[in-house]
Amino acid sequence: MAFNSLADFLRMGQHGFYVWMSYGLSYGIIFSMVLLTLKRQDSWLRQQTQLQRREK
């Protein structure tokens, strides 16, 4: 699909709002999942460190 201008590309043939909203929502969900995973990993590592300190 060829576009004559950047504005045509952004409009995506009158479907631009839905297309870009879908991209935004998808990237938002993926970004949130990455942040939550990193947060849980940090929490788990802190918990494991505390458990090791208690065992000594």
JOJOZI-V996830 format. One record per residue. RES is the residue in three letters. SS is DSSP state (alpha for helix, beta for strand, coil for the rest). Layout:
RES;SS  RES;SS
This chain:
MET;coil  ALA;coil  PHE;coil  ASN;coil  SER;coil  LEU;alpha  ALA;alpha  ASP;alpha  PHE;alpha  LEU;alpha  ARG;alpha  MET;coil  GLY;coil  GLN;coil  HIS;coil  GLY;alpha  PHE;alpha  TYR;alpha  VAL;alpha  TRP;alpha  MET;alpha  SER;alpha  TYR;alpha  GLY;alpha  LEU;alpha  SER;alpha  TYR;alpha  GLY;alpha  ILE;alpha  ILE;alpha  PHE;alpha  SER;alpha  MET;alpha  VAL;alpha  LEU;alpha  LEU;alpha  THR;alpha  LEU;alpha  LYS;alpha  ARG;alpha  GLN;alpha  ASP;alpha  SER;alpha  TRP;alpha  LEU;alpha  ARG;alpha  GLN;alpha  GLN;alpha  THR;alpha  GLN;alpha  LEU;alpha  GLN;alpha  ARG;alpha  ARG;alpha  GLU;alpha  LYS;coil
